[in-house]
Amino acid sequence: MANSPESLNFRTILTLSRATRFIRVAESVGVFALLMIVVVGASIAAPGFSTYTNFINTLIAASITAVTGLGMTFAIAMGGFDLSVGSVQVLTAIAVA
């Protein structure tokens, strides 16, 4: 019975399930690990990288993209797929500057 097709099929399903779980964990942890490697490498290469001022400047620069992305998420979720958001963002940046 150990070599029956049912037991092999069940073991294959369990193995695929474990492999799938491992891949999902590796994908989510892998991105974070890669980010940490880049941050540590940049901190070693440029001593001013890991300062409070650089961290705040990075957050301020990313906030513009985050607000635009949040707005696009709402537009897409409501069914109004709008690709003109990027051009409106650039036009606004030019008008404000």
Secondary structure as UniProt FT lines:
FT   TURN            2..3
FT   HELIX           5..45
FT   TURN            47..50
FT   HELIX           52..77
FT   TURN            78..79
FT   HELIX           85..96
//
